Amino acid sequence: MAITTTKSAFWKGFRDSAPFIFMASPFGFLFGVLAAEAGLIVPEAFAFSLAVFAGAAQFTALQLMQENAPLIIILISALAVNLRMAMYSASLTPYLGDAPMWQRALAAYFVVDQSYALSIVQFETEPEMPLAQRVAYFFGTNGIVAPAWVIATALGALVGTRIPESWGVDFVLPLAFLAMIGPMLRTPAHIAACFVAVAASLPAAALPYNLG
Amino acid sequence: MSSIPAPILWTVIIGLALGSYALRFAFIGFMGGRAIPEWLMRHLRYTAVAIIPALVAPLVVWPAPAGGEPSLIHFAAAAATFAAGYLTRNVLFALGTGGLSLLLLYLAA
């Protein structure tokens, strides 16, 4: 069914993104718990999620900070994990690039896996969709997932300070990474990139800072 | 676990916030309606699947809870998580599988 107004485009994005709450909330919560375990207080974990707004990069930075890696290594590694955001930005450009600058500047903050995936499918399925409705749809996909992510982080950090270290949560972070990798391996080329990285990282782990 | 010094933490938060925003803004902000060359897209596409496995592999082979010694329990739980994620394409299901198998293996051991 074609979308008729800008408002309905926003709400369609909102509805389409609803199932992602069930992923963003537990993951945000987990980030909060692990951040608390690493010694972050609630406002710090909250600011982290609000400012960076990228799950995989946040988990990467958290892990490397706990390993006392040098600052520059932490920043480069986490930003490399986020390079795919530049790809999303590039891929959305033909559809959103003609919007006013303030809308593009705001949209850039909200470029994440789920808003990209939903929007690109929507834009390709309905190429005749007007620009204003595309922008509205894109913001709609973040209408509930973005607040859910940030709030869940704060709640996780609140709870995390009460979890005793004896529960062995320190292996949950590697498990979280592994859970994220599986769905990312969409093509044989992705799988090849993954296994080359693993093969290179194990000998390199004997060196300082996992420069894999 | 050691606490992270505040100056390091805030430098990372601010640095990542600015850097991530720059990555997100780069094309949508400056390219207008033009298309991006395929070779560039290809490079950007594979970075996450190269960095995250490189980060996680040593954590699995030499797990911290086992004092950095290779541990069959942790390796098995990690393998179950990865397999579930790859087969179901569902991050949460994968994490649930891994967490549950880690718990069961602990209880059985």
Chai-1 contact restraints between the chains, C-beta under 6 A:
chainA,res_idxA,chainB,res_idxB,connection_type,confidence,min_distance_angstrom,max_distance_angstrom,comment,restraint_id
A,M23,B,L92,contact,1.0,0.0,6.0,A-B,restraint_1
A,P26,B,L92,contact,1.0,0.0,6.0,A-B,restraint_2
A,E37,B,M1,contact,1.0,0.0,6.0,A-B,restraint_3
A,A38,B,M1,contact,1.0,0.0,6.0,A-B,restraint_4
A,G39,B,S3,contact,1.0,0.0,6.0,A-B,restraint_5
A,G39,B,I4,contact,1.0,0.0,6.0,A-B,restraint_6
A,F48,B,I13,contact,1.0,0.0,6.0,A-B,restraint_7
A,A51,B,I13,contact,1.0,0.0,6.0,A-B,restraint_8
A,A51,B,A17,contact,1.0,0.0,6.0,A-B,restraint_9
A,V52,B,L16,contact,1.0,0.0,6.0,A-B,restraint_10
A,V52,B,A17,contact,1.0,0.0,6.0,A-B,restraint_11
A,V52,B,S20,contact,1.0,0.0,6.0,A-B,restraint_12
A,A54,B,S20,contact,1.0,0.0,6.0,A-B,restraint_13
A,A61,B,V12,contact,1.0,0.0,6.0,A-B,restraint_14
A,M65,B,I4,contact,1.0,0.0,6.0,A-B,restraint_15
A,I74,B,V12,contact,1.0,0.0,6.0,A-B,restraint_16
A,L75,B,G15,contact,1.0,0.0,6.0,A-B,restraint_17
A,A78,B,L16,contact,1.0,0.0,6.0,A-B,restraint_18
A,L79,B,G19,contact,1.0,0.0,6.0,A-B,restraint_19
A,A80,B,T47,contact,1.0,0.0,6.0,A-B,restraint_20
A,A80,B,I51,contact,1.0,0.0,6.0,A-B,restraint_21
A,V81,B,A48,contact,1.0,0.0,6.0,A-B,restraint_22
A,V81,B,I51,contact,1.0,0.0,6.0,A-B,restraint_23
A,N82,B,S20,contact,1.0,0.0,6.0,A-B,restraint_24
A,N82,B,L23,contact,1.0,0.0,6.0,A-B,restraint_25
A,L83,B,L44,contact,1.0,0.0,6.0,A-B,restraint_26
A,L83,B,T47,contact,1.0,0.0,6.0,A-B,restraint_27
A,R84,B,A48,contact,1.0,0.0,6.0,A-B,restraint_28
A,M85,B,L23,contact,1.0,0.0,6.0,A-B,restraint_29
A,M85,B,R24,contact,1.0,0.0,6.0,A-B,restraint_30
A,A86,B,L23,contact,1.0,0.0,6.0,A-B,restraint_31
A,A86,B,A26,contact,1.0,0.0,6.0,A-B,restraint_32
A,A86,B,L44,contact,1.0,0.0,6.0,A-B,restraint_33
A,M87,B,M41,contact,1.0,0.0,6.0,A-B,restraint_34
A,M87,B,L44,contact,1.0,0.0,6.0,A-B,restraint_35
A,M87,B,R45,contact,1.0,0.0,6.0,A-B,restraint_36
A,S89,B,R24,contact,1.0,0.0,6.0,A-B,restraint_37
A,S89,B,A26,contact,1.0,0.0,6.0,A-B,restraint_38
A,S89,B,F27,contact,1.0,0.0,6.0,A-B,restraint_39
A,S89,B,I28,contact,1.0,0.0,6.0,A-B,restraint_40
A,A90,B,F27,contact,1.0,0.0,6.0,A-B,restraint_41
A,A90,B,I36,contact,1.0,0.0,6.0,A-B,restraint_42
A,L92,B,I28,contact,1.0,0.0,6.0,A-B,restraint_43
A,T93,B,F27,contact,1.0,0.0,6.0,A-B,restraint_44
A,T93,B,I28,contact,1.0,0.0,6.0,A-B,restraint_45
A,T93,B,M31,contact,1.0,0.0,6.0,A-B,restraint_46
A,P94,B,G33,contact,1.0,0.0,6.0,A-B,restraint_47
A,P94,B,A35,contact,1.0,0.0,6.0,A-B,restraint_48
A,L96,B,I28,contact,1.0,0.0,6.0,A-B,restraint_49
A,G97,B,M31,contact,1.0,0.0,6.0,A-B,restraint_50
A,G97,B,G32,contact,1.0,0.0,6.0,A-B,restraint_51
A,G97,B,G33,contact,1.0,0.0,6.0,A-B,restraint_52
A,D98,B,G33,contact,1.0,0.0,6.0,A-B,restraint_53
A,R104,B,I28,contact,1.0,0.0,6.0,A-B,restraint_54
A,R104,B,G29,contact,1.0,0.0,6.0,A-B,restraint_55
A,A108,B,R24,contact,1.0,0.0,6.0,A-B,restraint_56
A,A108,B,F25,contact,1.0,0.0,6.0,A-B,restraint_57
A,A108,B,I28,contact,1.0,0.0,6.0,A-B,restraint_58
A,V111,B,R24,contact,1.0,0.0,6.0,A-B,restraint_59
A,G168,B,P65,contact,1.0,0.0,6.0,A-B,restraint_60
A,D170,B,A64,contact,1.0,0.0,6.0,A-B,restraint_61
A,D170,B,P65,contact,1.0,0.0,6.0,A-B,restraint_62
A,F171,B,P63,contact,1.0,0.0,6.0,A-B,restraint_63
A,F171,B,P65,contact,1.0,0.0,6.0,A-B,restraint_64
A,F171,B,H74,contact,1.0,0.0,6.0,A-B,restraint_65
A,P174,B,V56,contact,1.0,0.0,6.0,A-B,restraint_66
A,P174,B,L59,contact,1.0,0.0,6.0,A-B,restraint_67
A,P174,B,V60,contact,1.0,0.0,6.0,A-B,restraint_68
A,L175,B,T81,contact,1.0,0.0,6.0,A-B,restraint_69
A,L175,B,G98,contact,1.0,0.0,6.0,A-B,restraint_70
A,F177,B,I52,contact,1.0,0.0,6.0,A-B,restraint_71
A,F177,B,V56,contact,1.0,0.0,6.0,A-B,restraint_72
A,L178,B,V56,contact,1.0,0.0,6.0,A-B,restraint_73
A,L178,B,A78,contact,1.0,0.0,6.0,A-B,restraint_74
A,L178,B,T81,contact,1.0,0.0,6.0,A-B,restraint_75
A,L178,B,F82,contact,1.0,0.0,6.0,A-B,restraint_76
A,A179,B,T81,contact,1.0,0.0,6.0,A-B,restraint_77
A,A179,B,G85,contact,1.0,0.0,6.0,A-B,restraint_78
A,A179,B,V91,contact,1.0,0.0,6.0,A-B,restraint_79
A,A179,B,A94,contact,1.0,0.0,6.0,A-B,restraint_80
A,A179,B,L95,contact,1.0,0.0,6.0,A-B,restraint_81
A,M180,B,V91,contact,1.0,0.0,6.0,A-B,restraint_82
A,I181,B,I52,contact,1.0,0.0,6.0,A-B,restraint_83
A,I181,B,P53,contact,1.0,0.0,6.0,A-B,restraint_84
A,G182,B,F82,contact,1.0,0.0,6.0,A-B,restraint_85
A,G182,B,G85,contact,1.0,0.0,6.0,A-B,restraint_86
A,G182,B,Y86,contact,1.0,0.0,6.0,A-B,restraint_87
A,G182,B,A94,contact,1.0,0.0,6.0,A-B,restraint_88
A,P183,B,G85,contact,1.0,0.0,6.0,A-B,restraint_89
A,P183,B,R89,contact,1.0,0.0,6.0,A-B,restraint_90
A,P183,B,V91,contact,1.0,0.0,6.0,A-B,restraint_91
A,M184,B,V49,contact,1.0,0.0,6.0,A-B,restraint_92
A,H190,B,V49,contact,1.0,0.0,6.0,A-B,restraint_93
A,A193,B,Y46,contact,1.0,0.0,6.0,A-B,restraint_94
A,A193,B,V49,contact,1.0,0.0,6.0,A-B,restraint_95
A,A193,B,A50,contact,1.0,0.0,6.0,A-B,restraint_96
A,C194,B,V49,contact,1.0,0.0,6.0,A-B,restraint_97
A,C194,B,P53,contact,1.0,0.0,6.0,A-B,restraint_98
A,A197,B,A50,contact,1.0,0.0,6.0,A-B,restraint_99
A,A197,B,P53,contact,1.0,0.0,6.0,A-B,restraint_100
A,A197,B,A54,contact,1.0,0.0,6.0,A-B,restraint_101
A,V198,B,P53,contact,1.0,0.0,6.0,A-B,restraint_102
A,V198,B,A57,contact,1.0,0.0,6.0,A-B,restraint_103
A,S201,B,A54,contact,1.0,0.0,6.0,A-B,restraint_104
A,S201,B,A57,contact,1.0,0.0,6.0,A-B,restraint_105
A,L202,B,A57,contact,1.0,0.0,6.0,A-B,restraint_106
A,A205,B,P58,contact,1.0,0.0,6.0,A-B,restraint_107
A,N210,B,P58,contact,1.0,0.0,6.0,A-B,restraint_108
A,G212,B,A54,contact,1.0,0.0,6.0,A-B,restraint_109
